[in-house]
Amino acid sequence: MPARRWAIICWAAVCVTGVAAAADLVAIEGCTLVAAEWADGDSFAVRTPDGEVHTVRLYAADCLEQHVSGETDARRLRSQRRYFGITAVRPDAAASIALAKDLARQATAETRRCLARPFTIHTSFADARGDGRHKRIYAFVFDAAGRDLAAHLVSAGLARAYGVGRTTLAGDSAEEYRETLADLELQAAQRGAGIWAHTDWAALPAERRREREEARELAVAVDGAGPPPGFVVEINSASRADLMRLPHVGETLANRIIERRPYRRLTDLLEVDGIGPSTYRALKPMLRIEPPPAAAE
């Protein structure tokens, strides 16, 4: 049975039960990396044995942005630089950004090295569009030796433990998986591995505080303006950027919404940490749910 059809059947089964469990992950062995100029350490094209090509986004690991094509990418790179404490380690902003992009290229090169031989992905084909421009799917990726690519990149100091997670095929919850990566990140920082070799530890607390303050200011500005009239998102497929256009929804809450997909009813959103009755009432007029696609005969 083709992997895509099997995933659709699993997706429908999950919607019937209303539970997002490890059972809707599909293990696809023998995948190969597809060369692409836009690829980076945590997002790249793969070809499955049946010839289908998918753009994969790693679960729970975030590499520095290598390709900055707009304001959203630029903001994200600045946030990443602040997280690692490398914003001010060069004499000016241009030099600091150049360093960050060089470190991003190192992560891309490491991913290509790890995936030079056929590898395995675990995916439910969940939509991973960050900004709505590119169709991507979330996946856990394991190299030919069975090594978890996300864990390896974090351990090497080439990514941070950050982003959307989910229950693994082995049964570890999204939170357990994220905590495992966070522990590996801590060890990488202690060793001064990868990006952490360039961290300005004295400036790091202030840099992270500045990022939090700007995020709060941005949230206030967005909430004050509100989405355009008639703005509605399909909760099971909306990009992170579109979710963040909703009132009271920042990046962290958008990631939590994505993690708990698929939703059978809008009221299932009340199970998301950070969405209480008042927030749900504010969001409900701007949300919809489409039925799952029917499996081909």
Sequence and secondary structure as in RCSB ss.txt:
>XXXX:A:sequence
MPARRWAIICWAAVCVTGVAAAADLVAIEGCTLVAAEWADGDSFAVRTPDGEVHTVRLYAADCLEQHVSGETDAR
RLRSQRRYFGITAVRPDAAASIALAKDLARQATAETRRCLARPFTIHTSFADARGDGRHKRIYAFVFDAAGRDLA
AHLVSAGLARAYGVGRTTLAGDSAEEYRETLADLELQAAQRGAGIWAHTDWAALPAERRREREEARELAVAVDGA
GPPPGFVVEINSASRADLMRLPHVGETLANRIIERRPYRRLTDLLEVDGIGPSTYRALKPMLRIEPPPAAAE
>XXXX:A:secstr
  HHHHHHHHHHHHHHHT   GGG EEEEEEEEE  TT  SSEEEEE TTS EEEEEESSEE   S   SHHHHH
HHHHHHHHHT TTSSSSHHHHHHHHHHHHHHHHHHHHHHTSS EEEEE   B  SSSSS  EEEEEE TT  BHH
HHHHHTTSSEE S     TT   HHHHHHHHHHHHHHHHHHT GGGGG  TTTHHHHHHHHHHHHHHHHHHHHHH
   TT  EETTT  HHHHTTSTT  HHHHHHHHHT   SSGGGGGGSTT  HHHHHHHGGGEE         
